[in-house]
Amino acid sequence: MVVSLRFILTAIAVVISAWCAAAPRVLAGRELAAAAAGGDDAAMALRHEKWMAEHGRAYKDEAEKARRLEIFRANAKLIDAFNAVEGNTHRLTTNRFADLTDDEFRAAWTGYRAPAALAATSGGGRFRYENFSLADAPQSMDWRAMGAVTGVKDQGDCGCCWAFSAVAAAEGLNKIQTGRLVSLSEQELVDCNVDDVNQGCEGGLMDDAFQFMARRGGLASESSYPYRGVDGSCRSSAAAARAATVRGHEDVPRNNEAALAAAVAHQPVSVAINGEALAFKFYGGGVLDGDCSTELNHAITAVGYGTAGDGSKYWLMKNSWGASWGEGGYVRIRRGVRGEGVCGLAKLPSYPV
Ligand SMILES: *[C@@H]1O[C@H](CO)[C@@H](O)[C@H](O)[C@H]1NC(C)=O
């Protein structure tokens, strides 16, 4: 099914609370017939059909299909226009999000809850890699090659990117410390780490998740507490079996990509970014280079860095939108930008210890 009830309710709540102007209008049958008369429109309808087949999409009726075609058309035009610009270092593609409005996408597929007082959450805390010289760091790093990254996961239409980001960082730490790569449980965080910040599918914060893991002494495995993609009540017996140990977390000094590199040279690091920009949402490969704000609303995990063939330096980030998104589920984002970093990636990175 394209949309769950929860999804619809969340989308409605979001639309009502903040972005009521952006709801797409449903075209009447007459207007559609008129629209279909144009050649471009016929081509777009065909492209939408092909996309539906490719993504296994089915709509409940013709009215819904017509509404989704209009959203698809608007997104496809933006994507085509972006790809037509020469000199872009990354490409966009009509991926699985191409028939969603911005509001629907934001409500269901992101879920990073930026702390109310950014300044209070970092700075002054211990940063264990502060004396590490980057001259001693490898030129490139890929924790996948070190066996410290599990396969790409898919959060589905549940806004718990924060859980996937924190889990990927904890999986990396566990591999580095014990030599074992164990897939860990996002659902335990969704169900059990519920407080005024972390709200399961309605968003959360990685630092809060690390603190939860530290209080509990770790996290259950994915296999003992599997992902369901909806809010549920905490299954204490499944959560009781600890598959990895976490003792706490530290924040990387803010807006400091050199410090971030020092941290990523040692372990995978949770990173908050802006994930709702067109350039990120429809990312289809290459080195993402801006075209996004630095307002944080999504979370991913830095699992390496390197330099592309054309000389552009990048961060290698693991996302939680399935392996069909981006480069096999990963994104390369420009590295070494002053200040907050591309899409705000340097604003609030943190890692478990
Ligand atoms: C870094 O070096 C300074 C000066 O030697 C020292 O005071 C500090 O404890 C070191 N930091 C860490 C995390 O080891």
The ligand as an ORCA input file, in Angstrom:
! r2SCAN-3c Opt
* xyz 0 1
  C      44.952     16.620     24.507
  O      46.182     17.203     24.857
  C      46.098     18.095     25.973
  C      47.467     18.738     26.145
  O      48.474     17.755     26.223
  C      45.636     17.340     27.189
  O      45.501     18.225     28.285
  C      44.283     16.689     26.902
  O      43.875     15.911     27.996
  C      44.356     15.822     25.662
  N      43.042     15.351     25.320
  C      42.706     14.068     25.257
  C      41.275     13.757     24.917
  O      43.485     13.158     25.451
*
